[in-house]
Amino acid sequence: MLAGRMLAGQLLTGWILVGGALGCASSTGTADGASSPASAPQSQTSQSPQSQTPRPTAQATPAAQAPGDGDIPLIYPRAPWAWLGVELIAREPSQPGVKVRSVFPRSPAARAGLEEGDVLLSLDGRVPVAPVDVSTLVQERAPGSSLGVLVERAGAQRLLRVDLEGMPEFEDRVRLAFIGRQAPEIAGVTTFQGETSALADVRGRVVVVEFWASWCGPCRFVSPTLDRWYRDYRPRGAEVIGITVDSPSEGAEVAQRLGMSYTLAHDPSGRTTRSYLANQVPMIVLIDRRGVVRDVMVGSSKERLDAFERALVGLLGESS
């Protein structure tokens, strides 16, 4: 994971968010199933040895057309533990329940109608006093089971039914979050190779955004392929942008050594990296001419890179 410093406990969340320093565990509570031991990956990522995420063999190739909300095919099998898909924060001791800080797109929580700012007062009659109470309850349930959640919203109470699912693998969680939706803006970055510093600069082009790190071995495997895409497809309307939280001097030194000729930018605050949930590297995002995310890849699988290139070529044939 980014900077190799993510704590194992953070994998309890279905929407892994990082704190002010990228790669640090979030200070907020979460409510999802626990992580499992690592399996030998086909597609490798750089992550903390303290918190390995299993990476099963890919089972499917993403659809060529931008899908709707319910049409995202998963690449990997779901985990056998339940997933809710919220990030929670504790309330004052005098206030009941726990507060929803964010809801993961296309998660069981989102489909049930949970919203940011909701207060979870009870789950199947059990009253949570801290985010860990919700995590514990979800972990006790099997995928396919349901929860009755009493919610307070804008001063009124309502009862929602949440149908739990098995937790998707990290790459699929990110794909569920972004595919078919407008890409987050690239903001607050400093370009140290090339000229692009925002998506607005390349509007109307097909964009490949890579999140990488100088210390990341799988990133070095991916970079020659991305460089070839940049050289082969830029004349046809493609753009490749690499974003790193490393310093410009570190990034430039590695780029020169590896022959990375595409645009590279430093993300000093981590704002853009966080907005793309990019806490495993390499992570590669494919954005069409309208600024809509069409696929996300995490790791260095040759199979996925080949599928990505086919999708890139297909998008280059589309009009804006």
N, C-alpha and C positions, 0 to 999 in steps of 0.2 A: 504494500500500500504506500501511498505517498510518504516519502521521507522515512519509510520503514518504522514509523513510531506509533502506529495505531494500536490502541489497547484492545485486548481480546473481548472485553465486555461490550465494545461498540458494535460488534457483530450481532447483538441482540436486536438491533433495529432493522426494519425492512427498508428504511430510507436512510442510508448511512450519511450523516452530515458531519463535516469537520468543524473544528473550532477556529479561533482566530489564526492559529498557526496550522497550516495545512498538514494533515496527517495526525493531528492530536485528537483524542477522543472528545466527543461532544459533551458539554457540561449538562445537557438536558437528559431527561429520562426517555426510555423507549418502550415499545410494547409489541414485541414480536417474538418468534421462536428463537432458541439458542442455536449456535453454530455447531457444525459437525467437524470431525477431523478431516484433514486434507486427503485427497486422493491424487494419484499421479496425473498431472495435467497434460493434455495434448496442446491446449492453448495456454501459454504461460504468461503470468503477470508478475510484476515486482510488488511484493507486499511484505508485511511484518512477519518474521518467523513466529511471533507470538500469536498470530491470528490468521491462519491459513483458510481460505475459502475453497471448497471442492470445485473442480472444474471438469464435469463429465464430458464425454465425447459429444460433439454437436449432432443433433438429430434432424435438423431441418434447415432449409435456406429461406431467408426472408422473402416475402412477397415483393414483386417488382413495383406495384402501385402503392401509393401512400394510403394506409389503411385508416379506417374509422376507429372509434374508441374501443370497440370490442374485437378488433380483427388483427391483433398482434400475435403472430405465431411464436411460441417459445422455442428457443434453440436447444435448451437443455431440459432434462426432467426436473420436475418440482421436488423439493425436499419433503421428507415424510413428517415434518413438524409444521404446525399451523402458523399462519401469517395474518396479521391484522392490517399493518400498513399505516401506522401513525407515529408521530413524534410527540411526546408529552412533556409537560413541565409541571412541577409541583406548585400548589397554591399555598397561601398563608395558612398556618396551622388552624386558624379560626374559620377557614373557608372549607366547605365540603368538596370532595372529589378531586380530580386532576384535570388540567386544562390541555386541550389539543393545540399544540403549536403548529403542526403541519400535517397534511394528509397526503399520502403517496398516491399519485395518479394511477387510476385503474386498479387500485387495491381493493380488498374486501371492504375496508372502511369507506373508501370513496364511493363504491357502488351502493353501500347502505345509506349514503347521504350524510355521513359525518363531515363536518366542516371545521376549518381553522377557527379557533376561538371557542368551540364547544367545550363544555365542562362535562366530563364523564362522572355521573353521580353514583351509578351502580352498574354491575355487569352480572346478569343472572342473579340479582339480589345481593351480590357481594359488594360492599362499599370500599372503593380504593382510597387510600390516604396518601399514596405516593405512586409515581410511575411504575416502580418495580412490582407493585401489586397487580397492575394490569398485565405486565409481562408474565408474571407467575401464572395468572389465570389462563392466558392464551396458551402458554406452554403445556398446560394440563389438558388442553383440548386437541382433538385429532382434526386433520383437514376434512372438510365436509360437514363438520358440526356447526351449530349456530349459537350465537350469543344474543341475549336480549339486553340492550344497552339503554339505560335511562340517561338522557342528555338534557342539560340546561342550555338554552340558547336564547339570548336577548330577553332574559327574565322569565321565559316560559319553558316548561318541561315537555319532552316528547320521548316516546319509546321507539327505538329503532332495532331492527333485526339485522345482525351481521352474519353472513355466511362465510365462515373461515375457509381458506384454501392453503395448500402447501406452499411454502415460501419459494419463490423463483430464485434461481441462481443470480449472482450479482449482475452479470451482463444482461440477463433478461429483465431484471428490475429497472436498470437504466433504460433499456429499450422501451419498456412499458411507460416510463416517465416521459419520454421525448418523441418517439416515432409518431408522425402524423401531426406534430405541433410545431409552432414557430420556434426556431432555435433561439436560445437565450443570446442576448447581445454580448459581444466581446468588448468588455469595458475595462478601463484602467490598466491596460497592458502597455508595455514599452517595447516597440519593435527594435531588435538589434540586428536583424538581417531581413532585407526586403522593405516594403513600404506599407503594407496593409496593417492597420491597427484596429479595425472594426469591421463587422459584417457589412455595414452600410457601404464600405469602400469597395466591396465585391458583389454588390447586389446585381442579380441577373446572371451570375456565374454559378456553376456547381462547385461547392466548397467542401473540402475535406479538412476537418479540424482534428489535430492530434494533440493529446496531452501526454507529455513525456518527461523524463528526468535524465540527467547526465549519468547517474549511477545505475540506471535501469538496464539490465542485460537484455530482456526481451525487446526493449525500445530500439536497441542497436540492431536486432534482427529485422525489425520492421522498417527502419529508416531507409534502406536502399530501395525497397518497394515503393515507399512514398515518394522518394526522390525521382524514381522512374515515372510514376504517375504525373508528377509535376512537369517533367520534361516532355513526356509524350502527349499529355492531355491539356496542358495550359493553352496551347494554340487553338484548341477546340472549345475553350470556355471554362476550363477547370482552374481551381486555385487550391493550393495546399498551405495550411497554416499550422505551425507547431507552437504549442504554448507550454511553458515550463515555469515552475516556481523557483528554479535555480537562478542564480545571478546571471546577468548577461555575459560576464567574462567566462563563467563555467560553461554556459550553453554554447557560446561561440567557439570555445576551445574544442568541445566534443563535436560540434557541427563541422568544424574544419577537418578534424581527424577522420570523421565518418563520411565526408563528402556530401553533407546535407545542404542542398542549394535552395530549398524552398524557404518561404517566409517563416521567420522565427520571432517569437515575442516572449518577454518576461512578464509574469503576472505577480507583481510585488506584494499585493494585498491578498492574493488568492481569491479575489471576488469572482472572476470568470471561472476559475477551476471549481469553486463551490457551486456556482450556478449550474454547472453541467454535472454535478455529483461525481466528479472525476477523482475519486480517491483510490483507484487502482490504475496503474499505468503499465503498458501503453493503453490509452483509450482513444478510439478513432470515431469521429462523428461525420456522417455523410448528409449534406444539406443541399436541397435542390435549388433551382433558380429563383423560386419564390420565397426562399428562406425557411422552408419546412424541413424538419429532420426526417430522413428516410431510412436510416439505419444507424446503429451504434455497435461497435465491436470493442471488446476488452481482451487484451492478450495478443499473442503472436501466432495464432493458428493459420497455417498456410491455406487450409480449406476456407476459412472465413475471409482471408485476404483475397482469395480468388473470387469468392462470391461478391465481395465488396467491389472489386474491380469491374465485374460484370454489371453490377448496379450502377456504378459510376458511368460506365460507357452508355448504359441505357438512358440515364438522366441527361447526358450530353446531347442525346438525340431529341430531347423534348424541348419545346419552345417555352419561353418564360411566361 
